[in-house]
Amino acid sequence: MRDHESGCGIKDALVNMVFPRRCPVCDGLVPMGEGLICTRCRTKPQYITEPRCRRCGKQLVGEPGQSGTGEFCHDCMRRKHVYDYGYALYDYQSMKKSIYRFKYGKRCEYAAFYARDICDRLSEEIRMMEADAILPVPVHASRRRSRGYNQAELVAAELSRLTGIKMYDRLVKRVRKTTPQKELTIQERQNNLKKAFNITANVVKLNKTILVDDIYTTGSTLDAVALELKRHGVKSVYFIALCIGEGM
């Protein structure tokens, strides 16, 4: 073991003694030695598995009107996306409380668990993307100030560290504060996000990128960012989301 790796391990252990890690599922204290999640919660997250939509990654089995033999979900058959394709890790219902605490409750430490889980379950899918960059979906500056952080950026940073794919956290900027998306229809979401994002640097050297976000509902936000990236020369835009909702 290298000296700096040993030092990091000792440092992490000391920090964990003073500030015990919280389980990302139940939010209870994780006993030392149990890793990033407590033992009793390891089987609680419900993961998206095959068969899943070849565009948005949504689980196909059990979807209304879906026999399980098609390639695309009902939402993706109805509308065309700007992004190429992507994957979500969890079923939203099984992790919605966790994501809420991560997003609004300052549970920044959850990011390490999420990123490790992504790498454990989607490593081959990420490798096949052959991405040049990982880009967190940005939040508006005012929202970042009030919240104190961008939750997507925390996951993206951990994912970058684990995969070796460089993260560009300032390449895409949210220049317009938009209405919260959750109460809007698909058309309202698309209108809400028009001219919401800007590219702040030259992206010609980037060929394939992975966007990182917390929740996928209709894909409107990812489409809006992907549109700007492709306008500036990026050929392929993929995504990784923590959770995927039911769509609309």
C-alpha positions as CSV (number, residue, x, y, z in Angstrom):
1,M,0.0,0.0,0.0
2,R,1.3,3.5,-0.9
3,D,2.0,5.9,1.9
4,H,-0.7,8.4,0.8
5,E,-3.3,5.6,0.6
6,S,-2.5,4.5,4.1
7,G,-2.7,8.1,5.3
8,C,-6.1,8.6,3.7
9,G,-7.3,5.4,5.4
10,I,-6.2,6.6,8.8
11,K,-7.6,10.1,8.2
12,D,-11.0,8.6,7.1
13,A,-11.1,6.4,10.2
14,L,-10.4,9.4,12.5
15,V,-13.0,11.5,10.8
16,N,-15.5,8.7,11.1
17,M,-14.9,8.4,14.8
18,V,-15.6,12.1,15.4
19,F,-18.3,12.5,12.8
20,P,-19.9,9.0,12.3
21,R,-21.2,8.3,8.8
22,R,-25.0,8.2,8.2
23,C,-26.6,5.3,6.4
24,P,-28.0,6.7,3.1
25,V,-31.1,4.5,3.4
26,C,-32.2,4.8,7.1
27,D,-30.1,7.7,8.1
28,G,-28.9,5.9,11.2
29,L,-25.3,5.9,12.3
30,V,-23.2,3.4,10.4
31,P,-21.0,1.4,12.8
32,M,-17.3,1.5,12.1
33,G,-16.2,-1.3,9.8
34,E,-19.6,-1.6,8.0
35,G,-18.6,0.7,5.1
36,L,-20.9,3.2,3.5
37,I,-24.3,1.7,4.4
38,C,-25.5,-0.2,7.5
39,T,-25.8,-3.9,7.3
40,R,-29.6,-4.1,7.8
41,C,-30.2,-1.7,4.9
42,R,-28.1,-3.3,2.2
43,T,-31.0,-5.2,0.7
44,K,-33.5,-2.3,0.8
45,P,-32.6,-0.3,-2.4
46,Q,-34.5,-1.5,-5.4
47,Y,-32.3,-1.4,-8.5
48,I,-33.4,-1.0,-12.1
49,T,-32.6,-4.2,-13.9
50,E,-33.2,-5.7,-17.3
51,P,-35.4,-5.5,-19.2
52,R,-35.1,-1.7,-19.3
53,C,-35.7,1.0,-21.8
54,R,-32.9,1.3,-24.3
55,R,-33.2,5.1,-24.2
56,C,-34.0,6.3,-20.7
57,G,-33.2,3.1,-18.8
58,K,-36.6,2.8,-17.2
59,Q,-37.7,-0.6,-15.9
60,L,-40.0,-2.2,-18.6
61,V,-41.6,-5.1,-16.7
62,G,-44.9,-4.0,-15.2
63,E,-45.1,-0.7,-17.1
64,P,-48.6,0.0,-18.4
65,G,-49.0,-1.4,-21.9
66,Q,-45.6,-2.9,-21.8
67,S,-45.2,-6.7,-22.4
68,G,-41.5,-6.7,-21.5
69,T,-40.5,-7.6,-25.0
70,G,-40.1,-4.1,-26.5
71,E,-37.0,-2.0,-26.5
72,F,-38.5,1.3,-25.4
73,C,-40.8,2.5,-22.6
74,H,-44.1,4.2,-23.4
75,D,-42.6,7.7,-22.8
76,C,-39.7,7.2,-25.2
77,M,-42.0,5.8,-27.9
78,R,-44.0,8.9,-27.7
79,R,-41.2,11.5,-27.8
80,K,-37.7,11.9,-29.2
81,H,-34.9,12.8,-26.9
82,V,-31.8,14.9,-27.6
83,Y,-29.5,12.9,-25.4
84,D,-28.4,9.5,-26.8
85,Y,-29.2,7.2,-23.9
86,G,-28.6,6.6,-20.3
87,Y,-29.1,4.6,-17.1
88,A,-30.7,5.1,-13.7
89,L,-29.6,3.1,-10.7
90,Y,-32.6,3.0,-8.3
91,D,-36.4,2.8,-8.5
92,Y,-37.4,6.2,-7.2
93,Q,-40.0,4.9,-4.6
94,S,-37.4,2.8,-2.8
95,M,-34.9,5.7,-2.4
96,K,-37.0,8.8,-2.5
97,K,-36.4,9.6,1.2
98,S,-32.7,9.1,0.8
99,I,-32.6,11.4,-2.2
100,Y,-34.7,14.0,-0.4
101,R,-32.2,14.1,2.5
102,F,-29.3,14.2,0.2
103,K,-30.8,17.1,-1.8
104,Y,-32.3,19.2,1.0
105,G,-31.0,17.8,4.2
106,K,-27.2,18.4,3.7
107,R,-26.4,14.7,3.7
108,C,-23.5,15.3,1.4
109,E,-21.8,12.1,2.6
110,Y,-24.4,10.0,0.7
111,A,-22.6,10.9,-2.5
112,A,-19.8,8.4,-1.8
113,F,-22.3,5.6,-1.4
114,Y,-24.2,6.5,-4.6
115,A,-21.1,6.7,-6.7
116,R,-19.7,3.4,-5.4
117,D,-23.1,1.8,-6.1
118,I,-23.1,3.2,-9.6
119,C,-19.6,1.8,-10.3
120,D,-20.5,-1.6,-8.8
121,R,-23.6,-2.0,-10.9
122,L,-23.0,0.0,-14.1
123,S,-19.3,-0.2,-14.6
124,E,-19.5,-2.0,-17.9
125,E,-22.2,0.3,-19.2
126,I,-20.0,3.3,-18.3
127,R,-17.0,1.8,-20.0
128,M,-18.9,1.2,-23.2
129,M,-19.8,4.9,-23.3
130,E,-16.1,5.7,-23.8
131,A,-16.7,9.2,-22.4
132,D,-14.2,12.1,-22.4
133,A,-16.0,13.9,-19.6
134,I,-18.4,13.7,-16.7
135,L,-20.6,16.8,-16.4
136,P,-23.0,17.4,-13.4
137,V,-26.3,19.0,-14.3
138,P,-25.9,22.5,-12.9
139,V,-28.3,24.3,-10.5
140,H,-28.9,28.0,-10.6
141,A,-26.5,30.1,-8.5
142,S,-29.2,31.3,-6.2
143,R,-30.3,27.7,-5.5
144,R,-26.7,26.7,-4.9
145,R,-26.3,29.5,-2.4
146,S,-29.4,28.6,-0.5
147,R,-28.7,24.9,-0.5
148,G,-24.9,25.2,-0.1
149,Y,-24.0,22.7,-2.8
150,N,-25.1,21.0,-6.1
151,Q,-26.1,17.4,-5.3
152,A,-25.4,16.2,-8.8
153,E,-21.9,17.7,-8.6
154,L,-21.1,15.8,-5.5
155,V,-22.0,12.5,-7.1
156,A,-20.2,13.4,-10.3
157,A,-17.0,14.2,-8.4
158,E,-17.0,10.9,-6.7
159,L,-17.8,9.1,-9.9
160,S,-14.9,10.9,-11.6
161,R,-12.6,9.8,-8.8
162,L,-13.6,6.2,-9.1
163,T,-13.6,5.9,-12.9
164,G,-10.8,8.2,-13.8
165,I,-13.0,10.2,-16.2
166,K,-12.4,13.9,-15.8
167,M,-15.2,16.0,-14.4
168,Y,-15.9,19.5,-15.8
169,D,-18.0,21.2,-13.2
170,R,-18.1,24.7,-14.8
171,L,-18.6,23.8,-18.4
172,V,-22.3,24.1,-18.3
173,K,-24.0,26.9,-16.5
174,R,-27.6,27.4,-15.5
175,V,-28.2,31.0,-16.4
176,R,-31.9,31.2,-15.8
177,K,-33.7,30.3,-12.6
178,T,-36.6,28.1,-13.6
179,T,-39.8,27.0,-12.0
180,P,-39.6,23.7,-10.1
181,Q,-40.3,21.0,-12.6
182,K,-42.3,18.5,-10.6
183,E,-45.7,20.1,-11.0
184,L,-45.3,20.8,-14.7
185,T,-46.5,18.9,-17.8
186,I,-43.9,17.7,-20.4
187,Q,-44.6,20.7,-22.6
188,E,-44.4,23.1,-19.7
189,R,-41.1,21.5,-18.6
190,Q,-39.7,22.0,-22.1
191,N,-40.8,25.6,-22.2
192,N,-39.6,26.2,-18.7
193,L,-36.0,25.1,-19.7
194,K,-35.7,27.1,-22.9
195,K,-32.4,29.1,-22.8
196,A,-31.8,27.9,-19.2
197,F,-28.3,26.6,-19.9
198,N,-25.2,28.1,-21.4
199,I,-21.9,26.5,-22.4
200,T,-19.1,28.5,-20.7
201,A,-16.0,27.1,-22.5
202,N,-14.9,25.5,-25.7
203,V,-16.1,21.9,-25.9
204,V,-14.8,21.1,-29.4
205,K,-12.2,18.7,-27.8
206,L,-15.0,16.7,-26.1
207,N,-16.5,13.9,-28.2
208,K,-18.6,11.9,-25.7
209,T,-19.9,13.1,-22.3
210,I,-21.9,11.7,-19.4
211,L,-24.3,13.9,-17.6
212,V,-25.0,13.2,-14.0
213,D,-28.3,14.0,-12.3
214,D,-30.2,12.9,-9.2
215,I,-33.7,12.2,-10.5
216,Y,-35.0,11.4,-14.0
217,T,-38.7,12.0,-14.6
218,T,-39.3,13.0,-18.2
219,G,-35.7,13.8,-19.4
220,S,-36.5,17.4,-20.2
221,T,-33.6,18.8,-18.2
222,L,-31.1,16.3,-19.7
223,D,-32.5,17.1,-23.2
224,A,-32.0,20.9,-22.6
225,V,-28.4,20.4,-21.5
226,A,-27.7,17.9,-24.3
227,L,-29.0,20.3,-26.9
228,E,-26.5,23.0,-25.8
229,L,-23.6,20.5,-25.8
230,K,-24.5,19.2,-29.2
231,R,-24.8,22.7,-30.6
232,H,-21.2,23.2,-29.5
233,G,-19.9,20.1,-31.1
234,V,-20.3,17.3,-28.7
235,K,-21.2,14.2,-30.7
236,S,-22.7,11.9,-28.0
237,V,-24.4,12.8,-24.7
238,Y,-25.2,10.0,-22.3
239,F,-26.5,10.2,-18.7
240,I,-26.4,8.5,-15.3
241,A,-29.2,9.3,-12.9
242,L,-29.6,8.1,-9.3
243,C,-33.3,7.4,-9.6
244,I,-35.9,7.2,-12.3
245,G,-39.5,8.2,-11.7
246,E,-42.7,7.1,-13.4
247,G,-42.6,9.6,-16.3
248,M,-45.6,11.4,-17.6
